[in-house]
Amino acid sequence: MTWWLRQRGALGLLPGALLAFVLGVGMTSGVVLVFPSFLGNYAMATELGNFVSLVPSIALIACLERRMPSVERSAVRRLDARDVMLVSVFALLVTAVAAGMSLLGPEATWVAARNNLLFCGLALGAWPLMGHRAPLLPVFWMIQAMFLGGRTPDDPYPWVIVTEAAHVTHATVGAAAVFLAGLLSLVCFAPRTDR
């Protein structure tokens, strides 16, 4: 068990990613960026903390990529099930920490918590197909959210989710649904170890 936690980075990589996320969101609170809109009618303003929300999803994929197939094939316990548990608990922990920060500070931390779920779901869902390139999907989602613009200055397209305000219900439901779909993809399509 200890070698598995060390190999996956649960004792170093994941706590470091959590610390980077908390410090990044805390230090960039209130910093707003406006990118030009290439296809939409209006440019969208977004908090810099939304970019920091990409850090946990990248750490999860780095964690999953630290596999040792030759050693893990002979494992007695199902390491794939432990991997799913580890990444899902970490993603939910980061979201809970950011949601807790929103009680103390601005609502931008709640948006970062929601976007963390979205980005982790996208990365976990893409990992069985894309491998170490899976973080490109959340990065692409963030880029298209910025450059596609919105319907009005404060109203992004509903499917974008990233730039929606904290109180928008469909964005929270959408982020949770993408996270659950990503976990389901990971459970169904991730490489399995022998029992």
C-alpha positions as CSV (number, residue, x, y, z in Angstrom):
1,M,0.0,0.0,0.0
2,T,2.8,2.5,0.9
3,W,4.7,1.8,-2.3
4,W,1.5,2.4,-4.3
5,L,0.9,5.7,-2.6
6,R,4.5,6.8,-3.1
7,Q,4.5,5.6,-6.7
8,R,1.3,7.5,-7.5
9,G,2.6,10.7,-5.9
10,A,-0.1,10.7,-3.2
11,L,2.5,11.8,-0.6
12,G,4.2,14.5,-2.6
13,L,2.6,15.3,-6.0
14,L,-1.1,15.6,-4.9
15,P,-0.5,17.6,-1.7
16,G,1.8,20.0,-3.7
17,A,-1.0,20.4,-6.3
18,L,-3.5,21.1,-3.6
19,L,-1.2,23.7,-2.1
20,A,-0.5,25.3,-5.5
21,F,-4.3,25.4,-6.1
22,V,-5.2,27.0,-2.8
23,L,-2.3,29.6,-3.0
24,G,-3.1,30.3,-6.7
25,V,-6.8,30.9,-6.1
26,G,-6.1,32.9,-3.0
27,M,-3.5,35.2,-4.6
28,T,-5.4,35.7,-7.9
29,S,-8.7,36.5,-6.3
30,G,-10.1,39.7,-7.9
31,V,-7.8,39.6,-10.9
32,V,-10.0,39.7,-14.0
33,L,-8.8,39.0,-17.6
34,V,-10.6,40.0,-20.7
35,F,-9.7,38.1,-24.0
36,P,-10.9,39.1,-27.4
37,S,-13.8,37.3,-28.8
38,F,-13.2,35.6,-32.2
39,L,-16.6,34.1,-32.9
40,G,-19.0,35.5,-30.2
41,N,-20.6,38.9,-30.0
42,Y,-19.0,40.0,-26.8
43,A,-15.6,39.4,-25.1
44,M,-15.9,37.5,-21.8
45,A,-14.2,38.6,-18.6
46,T,-12.9,35.8,-16.3
47,E,-11.1,35.5,-13.1
48,L,-7.4,34.5,-13.3
49,G,-8.2,31.8,-10.7
50,N,-10.1,29.9,-13.4
51,F,-6.7,29.1,-15.0
52,V,-5.4,27.9,-11.7
53,S,-8.3,25.4,-11.6
54,L,-6.4,23.5,-14.3
55,V,-3.7,22.5,-11.8
56,P,-5.5,19.7,-10.0
57,S,-6.6,18.0,-13.3
58,I,-3.0,18.0,-14.6
59,A,-1.9,16.5,-11.2
60,L,-4.5,13.8,-11.5
61,I,-3.3,12.7,-14.9
62,A,0.4,12.9,-13.7
63,C,-0.7,10.6,-10.8
64,L,-2.3,8.1,-13.1
65,E,0.6,8.1,-15.6
66,R,3.0,7.1,-12.8
67,R,2.0,3.4,-13.3
68,M,4.4,0.5,-13.4
69,P,2.6,-2.0,-15.5
70,S,5.2,-4.8,-15.2
71,V,5.0,-4.6,-11.4
72,E,1.3,-3.9,-11.1
73,R,0.3,-6.9,-13.3
74,S,1.4,-9.2,-10.4
75,A,-0.4,-7.2,-7.7
76,V,-2.7,-9.1,-5.4
77,R,-5.1,-6.2,-4.9
78,R,-6.9,-4.3,-7.7
79,L,-4.8,-1.2,-8.1
80,D,-7.1,0.2,-10.8
81,A,-9.9,0.4,-8.2
82,R,-7.5,2.2,-5.8
83,D,-6.5,4.6,-8.5
84,V,-10.1,5.5,-9.2
85,M,-10.7,6.0,-5.4
86,L,-7.5,8.1,-5.1
87,V,-8.2,10.5,-8.0
88,S,-11.9,10.9,-7.1
89,V,-11.2,11.6,-3.5
90,F,-8.5,14.1,-4.4
91,A,-10.8,15.9,-6.9
92,L,-13.6,16.2,-4.4
93,L,-11.2,17.3,-1.7
94,V,-9.9,20.1,-3.8
95,T,-13.5,21.2,-4.6
96,A,-14.4,21.1,-0.9
97,V,-11.4,23.2,0.0
98,A,-12.2,25.8,-2.6
99,A,-15.9,25.8,-1.6
100,G,-14.7,26.3,2.0
101,M,-12.6,29.2,0.9
102,S,-15.7,30.8,-0.7
103,L,-17.2,31.1,2.8
104,L,-14.3,33.3,3.8
105,G,-13.7,35.2,0.6
106,P,-15.2,36.2,-2.8
107,E,-17.4,34.1,-4.9
108,A,-14.5,33.5,-7.3
109,T,-13.4,30.7,-5.1
110,W,-16.8,29.0,-5.6
111,V,-16.3,29.3,-9.4
112,A,-12.8,27.8,-9.1
113,A,-14.3,24.9,-7.1
114,R,-16.9,24.3,-9.8
115,N,-14.4,24.6,-12.6
116,N,-12.1,22.2,-10.8
117,L,-14.9,19.5,-11.0
118,L,-15.4,20.3,-14.7
119,F,-11.7,20.1,-15.6
120,C,-11.0,17.0,-13.5
121,G,-14.0,15.3,-15.2
122,L,-12.8,16.2,-18.6
123,A,-9.2,15.0,-17.9
124,L,-10.3,11.7,-16.2
125,G,-12.7,10.9,-19.0
126,A,-10.1,11.5,-21.7
127,W,-7.3,9.6,-19.9
128,P,-8.2,6.1,-21.0
129,L,-8.2,7.3,-24.7
130,M,-5.5,10.0,-24.7
131,G,-3.1,8.9,-21.9
132,H,-0.6,11.6,-20.8
133,R,-2.2,14.0,-23.3
134,A,-5.5,14.1,-21.4
135,P,-4.9,17.5,-19.7
136,L,-5.0,19.0,-23.2
137,L,-8.8,18.6,-23.2
138,P,-9.5,20.9,-20.1
139,V,-6.9,23.3,-21.5
140,F,-8.7,23.4,-24.8
141,W,-12.0,23.8,-23.0
142,M,-10.6,26.8,-21.1
143,I,-9.2,28.4,-24.3
144,Q,-12.5,28.0,-26.3
145,A,-14.4,29.4,-23.3
146,M,-12.3,32.5,-23.5
147,F,-12.2,33.1,-27.2
148,L,-15.7,32.1,-28.3
149,G,-17.2,35.1,-26.3
150,G,-20.7,35.3,-25.2
151,R,-24.3,36.4,-26.1
152,T,-24.0,39.6,-24.0
153,P,-21.1,41.1,-22.0
154,D,-22.2,39.2,-18.8
155,D,-23.9,36.1,-20.4
156,P,-21.6,33.4,-21.8
157,Y,-23.0,30.6,-23.9
158,P,-24.6,28.0,-21.6
159,W,-22.4,25.1,-22.6
160,V,-19.2,27.0,-21.7
161,I,-19.6,26.7,-17.9
162,V,-16.2,28.1,-17.2
163,T,-17.0,31.8,-17.3
164,E,-20.5,31.5,-15.7
165,A,-21.1,33.3,-12.4
166,A,-21.0,31.4,-9.2
167,H,-24.8,31.4,-8.7
168,V,-25.7,29.9,-12.1
169,T,-27.3,26.5,-11.4
170,H,-26.9,24.9,-14.8
171,A,-23.2,25.5,-14.7
172,T,-22.8,23.7,-11.3
173,V,-25.0,20.8,-12.5
174,G,-23.1,20.6,-15.8
175,A,-19.7,20.5,-14.0
176,A,-20.9,17.8,-11.6
177,A,-22.3,15.7,-14.6
178,V,-19.0,16.0,-16.5
179,F,-17.1,14.9,-13.4
180,L,-19.4,11.9,-12.9
181,A,-19.1,11.0,-16.6
182,G,-15.3,11.3,-16.3
183,L,-15.3,8.9,-13.3
184,L,-17.5,6.5,-15.2
185,S,-15.2,6.6,-18.2
186,L,-12.2,5.9,-15.9
187,V,-14.0,3.0,-14.3
188,C,-15.1,1.4,-17.5
189,F,-12.1,2.0,-19.8
190,A,-9.0,2.4,-17.6
191,P,-6.3,-0.3,-17.8
192,R,-7.0,-3.0,-15.3
193,T,-4.6,-5.0,-13.1
194,D,-4.9,-8.7,-12.7
195,R,-6.8,-10.0,-9.6
